[in-house]
Amino acid sequence: MNPVAAINFMVFDLGQIPAGGSAISIRACESCTARRHTVMLPKTLLMVVDGHQADQNLDTAISLARETGLHLSILVIGILPRSPINARRGVATEPWEAECEAVLWQLHERSKALSGLTRDANISAEVLSECCEIDEVDDLVGEHARYADLTLVEPELLKSHGLDVHCLSGALFESGRPVLLVPQATPLTLKPKNILVAWDAGVEAARAVREALALLVQTGTVNVVTVKTTNDTDEAGTGSDLSAYLMRHGIHVKLREICSNGQAVADVLKQHALDVGADLLVMGSYGHSRMRERVFGSTTQSMLSQPTVPVLMAR
């Protein structure tokens, strides 16, 4: 057998390697075991809230902090009314000033309440408060997210009068860090038992896998799915190279290719996640910039608006 072919065969089915290849497979497994100890779980979790969200929305974040011992950083954002023309010229207007003062007061009260909750929960936490106009939220969230391993986005934030798009845009486009999106009434853990990776061989998908590597190693067995939307024969996105990469980290891969049959990729992924009982979906986030406005790709947008399982996204 060609040595190269033997190595490739080892990657996908170690148990069927001929006797001559057994020494290679043993060393590979030992190397994978050693690598398991070099990948770290998240240590800092950022959660963005506004001044209106109910206290129970913190339950997921507090539970994660207790489960893993991570540090919880809560960013409370107060949205200021847009400055009137007179205010920009240095001439204040009473209605605008009154609105700003109301936002500041609400921000102070909300931050104080959250500080009490985290203190009572006896976890490592900090509460940060910031005020800005809505167009500045992207940069603000991105700046804070750079100092966290993961940004948690809960359902209530997605209903927050425009703050949803700006928060997600900042976390995904401006931070270089992954986002963890949680559906309504869904338990969340950083010790998932059944992870599904959506793979298309793109840079975004590769980044998502790398960001989720600690969780993948911890799980041991991972489902990888590629969704084919055309009949092309290009094998770049079949997942074989990803399987080899993950195998070298000691992760067993169950690889599956699905034809979309005209369905939206997001719908196929959502249904497959339910079919395999996944408790976490790992995928890349796609989008582009249009005149300073971040525009999400159709698959990303659908996942953000109606997730069926927790989703870890990276760009």
C-alpha positions, -999 to +999 in steps of 0.1 A: +000+000+000+012+035-008+025+051+025+005+083+018-027+062+012-020+043+045-018+075+064-050+089+049-067+055+057-055+058+093-072+092+096-106+078+089-106+043+104-077+035+127-091+001+136-087-012+101-051-003+094-029-032+083-004-046+108+024-026+092+006+007+100-002-001+137+029+017+151+020+049+132-016+048+146-004+043+182+020+073+180-008+094+164-032+085+192-006+093+219+001+126+202-036+134+201-040+126+238-011+150+246-027+178+226-060+175+245-044+193+274-032+223+254-067+236+245-084+259+270-121+264+277-134+300+277-124+320+308-143+352+301-179+355+289-194+388+278-231+394+280-247+425+265-280+438+280-301+469+277-319+488+304-351+469+300-343+432+301-356+412+330-333+398+357-342+362+347-323+367+314-291+364+334-299+329+346-281+313+316-250+334+320-248+329+358-253+291+354-225+290+329-202+310+353-210+285+381-206+255+359-171+264+345-158+290+369-155+316+341-156+353+346-189+370+336-186+405+321-220+422+318-222+452+295-253+474+301-260+497+272-281+528+273-292+542+240-292+579+239-316+599+217-300+613+185-285+647+191-307+675+176-290+700+153-290+727+180-273+704+205-245+697+180-239+734+177-236+736+214-271+748+221-289+723+244-326+716+241-346+708+272-365+678+258-333+662+245-315+668+278-344+653+297-344+622+276-306+618+281-310+622+319-337+595+319-315+571+300-286+577+324-308+572+354-322+540+341-287+528+332-275+535+367-304+517+383-301+487+360-263+484+366-268+486+404-294+458+403-272+436+382-242+441+405-264+429+434-275+398+414-240+388+405-228+394+441-256+373+455-247+345+430-212+344+443-195+343+409-166+362+394-183+391+376-182+427+367-209+451+355-200+477+329-223+505+318-220+526+286-242+552+269-241+559+232-263+566+202-276+535+183-251+539+154-222+536+179-232+503+194-213+482+169-180+497+177-188+497+215-197+460+216-168+451+194-144+469+217-156+451+248-159+417+231-122+417+222-114+412+259-138+382+262-134+346+249-171+345+240-201+369+237-234+355+248-265+366+229-299+357+245-333+359+229-344+390+247-316+410+232-328+400+197-361+418+205-344+450+217-356+476+192-326+476+168-300+469+195-300+433+182-285+439+148-259+464+161-249+441+190-245+411+168-227+431+141-203+445+166-196+411+183-191+392+150-175+419+127-156+441+151-142+418+178-124+388+163-142+367+189-170+341+186-206+346+195-229+321+213-265+325+204-291+309+227-327+301+216-357+308+238-361+285+268-331+264+259-306+251+285-270+259+277-238+244+287-201+247+279-199+209+282-221+199+252-224+162+245-234+163+209-219+190+187-227+195+150-203+214+128-216+230+096-187+228+072-181+245+038-143+247+038-145+285+040-124+308+062-153+316+084-161+280+091-125+272+098-124+301+123-155+288+140-140+253+144-108+267+158-127+288+183-148+258+194-118+234+195-118+232+233-155+221+233-149+197+204-119+181+222-139+178+254-168+161+236-146+136+218-170+127+190-183+154+166-209+154+138-197+173+107-222+181+079-217+197+046-247+209+026-244+206-012-264+232-032-250+222-066-240+190-084-203+201-087-176+175-080-153+199-060-143+180-029-129+211-011-160+212+011-166+175+017-151+176+052-124+150+047-096+175+054-114+188+085-119+152+097-081+146+094-074+179+113-098+170+141-086+135+143-051+148+151-067+165+181-081+131+193-116+139+180-137+112+163-157+125+134-190+114+120-191+129+085-223+134+065-230+152+032-266+164+026-281+177-007-302+208-001-327+198-029-336+235-033-341+242+004-323+271+021-290+260+037-301+274+070-333+253+070-313+222+062-289+228+090-316+236+115-335+204+107-303+182+107-294+197+141-327+185+155-325+151+137-291+143+153-301+158+187-273+184+187-270+206+217-246+230+199-242+240+163-208+254+152-207+275+120-191+304+103-208+338+101-211+354+067-217+390+057-202+420+040-199+458+046-221+482+027-215+519+034-205+513+070-235+490+075-229+454+081-251+431+061-254+394+072-255+366+046-289+349+041-278+317+060-264+337+089-294+360+091-318+330+092-298+314+120-297+346+140-334+352+137-347+317+144-321+293+159-333+259+169-303+249+190-275+270+206-252+283+179-215+292+182-206+316+153-173+331+143-160+352+115 
